[in-house]
Amino acid sequence: MDGKTVGWAFAVYKGTTLKLSTSGGMSVLNSQTKMTPQTRMGVMSMSKTVTAAVVVALMPWMSIKPDSLIAPLLPSNWKTGPRVDQLTFRMLLTHTSGLQPVSGGQDTSSLAYDNLRRMIANGVPVSVPAPGQYLNEGYGLLRVLLSTMWYSPTTVVYWYNQYPGEIGKIVGQRYVNLCQSTVLADPSLHALSVVPTGPKPYTEIYDFQNTAQHQPSGDPNDILHTGPDHWYMSAEEYGRFIAELRLGTYLAGPMCWNTMSQTRAPNAAPSSPAYPAGDKFEIINIT
């Protein structure tokens, strides 16, 4: 990785024992802060693993299965468009829902609460399950569904009415709380969140070809758009999360890992130079 990135780190576990961790380069250039295996950063789409894990882990507690329909658990004041009544948790988890992103309103992110609601109102234009299409918004919707699973669809509507304009923050915080108290419950993962935490200065994301171009790795508003992205943790912390997940520690149990590792998304890779169109790259829910 030296000479190919500003900073890097990795951690290797055997069971829950850290066998090796090391790093190189910098996490912040202008303050000459070294990258370490304990340096927290935004883990981007590896956040989907956290979301998938808490959803699958909570399913047995809620008498829900991967092939259960999501419609009964949508907030009770949401309108549902064509074929939404056929969508299952498995389709969201494997990027085969066929839902189409919506942007607009005051918060234009397609992951904002109101835009997820509009996405559901528009429905699915194709038969389901749809061909694999990498869809961040499916995991954004899982953020909302975790609140309706744990609290109830009508409770979410109560929050919406009782606290005008705050529903995005409320649902985002409930999502974080559920993850922290279940699949991230190990004491070594204390205080992980979807916003920057831990020692300062916080990690920066750099354009390696032009390091004058950079931005913070994380933002306080990320709690409004989480689910597919934004968990903020170090290499050692992420490795520990995976180790605990494999062993079935805490709420997750061994069946959680088995369900996730045996369920694959059909050719749902994003189209980019890293994943050329037509490449047989399979997204596994745990990666």
C-alpha positions in Angstrom: 0.0 0.0 0.0 3.0 2.4 0.4 3.1 4.8 -2.4 -0.5 4.0 -3.4 -2.5 5.7 -0.6 -2.0 8.4 2.0 -2.6 6.0 4.9 -3.5 2.4 5.5 -4.1 -0.1 8.3 -5.2 -3.7 8.8 -5.9 -6.1 11.6 -5.9 -9.9 11.6 -7.8 -11.9 14.2 -7.9 -15.6 15.2 -11.2 -16.0 17.0 -11.3 -12.8 19.1 -7.5 -12.8 19.6 -5.8 -10.0 17.7 -2.8 -11.8 16.0 -1.4 -8.9 14.0 -2.1 -5.3 13.2 0.0 -2.6 11.5 -0.3 0.5 9.5 1.6 3.1 7.4 1.3 6.6 6.2 -0.8 9.4 7.6 -4.4 9.8 8.7 -4.1 13.6 8.6 -1.4 15.3 6.5 -1.5 18.9 7.7 -1.0 17.9 11.3 1.3 15.0 10.5 -0.9 12.5 12.3 0.2 9.0 11.6 -2.3 6.3 10.6 -2.5 3.5 13.2 -4.6 0.3 13.5 -6.5 2.2 16.2 -7.3 5.2 14.1 -11.0 5.6 13.5 -12.3 6.5 10.0 -15.5 6.2 8.0 -15.7 2.5 6.8 -18.1 3.5 4.0 -20.0 0.5 2.5 -18.6 -1.9 5.0 -21.3 -0.3 7.2 -23.8 -2.4 5.3 -22.3 -5.4 7.1 -23.3 -3.8 10.5 -26.8 -3.0 9.2 -27.3 -6.5 7.8 -26.0 -8.1 11.0 -28.4 -6.2 13.3 -31.4 -6.8 11.0 -30.7 -10.6 10.8 -29.8 -10.8 14.5 -33.1 -9.2 15.6 -35.3 -11.2 13.2 -35.8 -14.2 15.5 -36.8 -11.9 18.4 -39.4 -10.3 16.2 -40.7 -13.6 14.6 -39.4 -12.3 11.3 -37.6 -14.3 8.6 -35.5 -13.2 5.7 -38.4 -13.9 3.3 -41.0 -12.0 5.5 -42.7 -9.1 3.7 -41.6 -5.6 4.6 -44.9 -3.9 3.9 -46.6 -4.6 7.2 -43.6 -3.0 8.9 -43.4 0.2 7.0 -44.4 3.3 8.9 -48.2 3.2 9.0 -48.6 6.7 7.3 -46.5 5.7 4.3 -48.2 5.1 1.0 -47.0 2.0 -0.9 -46.6 1.9 -4.7 -46.8 -1.0 -7.2 -45.2 -4.3 -6.0 -44.1 -2.9 -2.6 -46.4 -5.5 -1.1 -44.2 -8.2 -2.6 -40.9 -7.0 -1.3 -39.1 -9.0 1.4 -36.1 -8.4 3.7 -34.1 -10.7 1.6 -34.6 -8.5 -1.4 -33.4 -5.4 0.4 -30.4 -7.3 1.9 -29.4 -8.7 -1.5 -30.0 -5.6 -3.7 -32.8 -7.3 -5.6 -35.8 -5.1 -4.6 -36.0 -3.1 -7.8 -36.7 0.1 -5.9 -35.5 3.3 -7.5 -33.8 6.2 -5.6 -35.6 9.5 -5.2 -33.9 12.9 -4.5 -35.7 16.1 -3.6 -37.1 18.1 -0.8 -35.2 20.1 1.8 -32.7 17.3 2.3 -31.9 16.1 -1.2 -30.0 13.0 -0.2 -31.8 9.8 -1.5 -31.1 8.4 1.9 -33.1 11.0 3.8 -36.2 9.8 5.6 -38.7 11.6 3.4 -37.0 10.5 0.2 -37.1 6.9 1.3 -40.8 7.4 1.9 -41.2 8.8 -1.6 -39.2 5.9 -3.0 -41.7 3.5 -1.4 -44.7 5.5 -2.7 -43.3 5.2 -6.3 -43.1 1.5 -6.0 -41.2 -1.0 -8.1 -41.3 -0.6 -11.9 -40.2 -4.2 -12.6 -41.2 -7.7 -11.4 -39.6 -8.8 -8.1 -37.2 -10.1 -7.2 -35.5 -7.8 -9.6 -32.1 -8.4 -11.2 -29.2 -7.4 -8.9 -28.8 -3.6 -8.7 -26.5 -2.2 -6.1 -28.8 0.0 -4.1 -27.7 2.1 -1.1 -31.3 3.1 -0.5 -32.3 -0.4 0.3 -30.0 -0.4 3.3 -31.2 3.1 4.1 -34.7 1.7 4.2 -33.5 -1.0 6.6 -32.5 1.8 9.0 -36.1 2.8 9.1 -37.4 -0.8 9.3 -35.2 -1.4 12.4 -37.3 1.2 14.3 -40.6 -0.3 13.1 -39.3 -3.8 13.9 -38.2 -2.9 17.5 -40.8 -0.3 18.4 -43.7 -0.6 15.9 -44.9 1.1 12.7 -47.3 3.3 14.7 -44.6 4.4 17.1 -42.6 5.8 14.3 -45.7 7.8 13.1 -46.1 9.0 16.7 -42.5 10.4 16.6 -43.2 11.9 13.2 -46.2 13.8 14.5 -44.9 14.6 18.0 -41.6 16.0 16.9 -42.0 17.9 13.6 -39.0 17.9 11.4 -37.0 15.6 13.8 -38.0 12.2 12.4 -34.7 11.7 10.5 -32.6 12.3 13.6 -34.8 10.1 15.8 -34.8 7.1 13.5 -31.1 7.5 12.8 -30.3 7.6 16.6 -32.6 4.6 17.2 -30.7 2.7 14.5 -27.3 3.6 16.1 -28.6 2.6 19.6 -29.8 -0.8 18.3 -26.5 -1.6 16.6 -24.5 -0.5 19.7 -26.6 -2.7 22.0 -26.5 -5.8 19.8 -23.8 -6.6 17.2 -21.5 -3.8 18.5 -22.0 -4.6 22.2 -18.5 -5.8 23.0 -16.8 -3.5 25.5 -13.8 -3.1 23.1 -16.3 -1.4 20.6 -17.3 1.3 23.1 -18.8 4.5 21.7 -18.7 3.6 18.1 -21.1 5.7 16.0 -21.9 6.9 12.5 -20.4 10.3 13.3 -16.7 11.0 14.1 -15.7 9.9 17.6 -12.5 9.2 19.4 -9.2 11.1 19.5 -8.7 14.2 17.4 -7.7 15.2 14.7 -10.3 13.1 12.9 -9.2 11.3 9.8 -9.3 13.0 6.4 -10.1 11.5 3.0 -7.5 12.5 0.4 -7.2 12.4 -3.4 -3.9 10.6 -3.6 -3.0 12.2 -6.8 -3.7 15.7 -5.4 -3.7 15.7 -1.6 -4.8 19.4 -1.6 -8.2 17.9 -2.4 -9.5 16.4 0.9 -12.5 16.2 3.1 -13.4 15.0 6.6 -14.0 11.2 7.0 -17.3 11.7 8.6 -19.9 14.4 9.4 -22.3 15.1 12.2 -25.2 15.0 9.7 -24.4 11.5 8.7 -26.9 10.2 11.2 -29.6 11.3 8.9 -28.4 9.1 6.0 -26.9 6.0 7.6 -27.6 2.3 7.0 -25.5 1.8 3.9 -22.6 4.0 5.0 -21.0 6.1 7.7 -20.0 3.8 10.6 -16.8 5.3 12.0 -14.3 2.8 13.4 -10.7 1.6 13.3 -9.2 -1.4 11.6 -8.9 -3.2 14.9 -12.5 -2.4 15.9 -13.9 -3.5 12.6 -11.9 -6.7 12.8 -13.2 -7.3 16.3 -16.8 -6.8 15.1 -16.4 -9.4 12.4 -14.7 -11.8 14.9 -17.6 -11.5 17.3 -20.1 -11.8 14.5 -18.5 -15.1 13.3 -18.5 -16.6 16.8 -22.1 -15.5 17.5 -21.2 -13.5 20.5 -23.9 -11.4 22.2 -27.3 -11.2 20.6 -26.3 -12.2 17.1 -25.9 -16.0 17.8 -24.2 -18.4 15.3 -27.3 -18.5 13.0 -26.8 -14.8 12.2 -23.4 -15.4 10.6 -24.6 -18.5 8.8 -27.6 -16.7 7.3 -25.4 -13.8 6.1 -22.6 -15.9 4.8 -24.9 -18.3 2.9 -26.9 -15.5 1.2 -25.4 -13.9 -1.9 -26.6 -11.0 -4.1 -26.7 -11.8 -7.8 -24.1 -9.7 -9.6 -25.0 -6.5 -7.8 -21.6 -4.8 -8.2 -21.6 -1.1 -8.8 -20.6 -0.1 -12.3 -17.2 1.6 -12.0 -13.6 1.0 -13.2 -13.1 -1.2 -10.1 -16.1 -3.3 -11.1 -16.6 -3.3 -14.9 -20.0 -3.8 -16.3 -20.8 -7.5 -16.6 -18.1 -8.6 -14.2 -19.2 -11.6 -12.2 -18.4 -9.9 -8.9 -20.8 -11.1 -6.2 -21.6 -8.9 -3.2 -21.7 -11.1 -0.1 -23.7 -9.5 2.7 -20.9 -9.9 5.2 -18.4 -7.9 3.1 
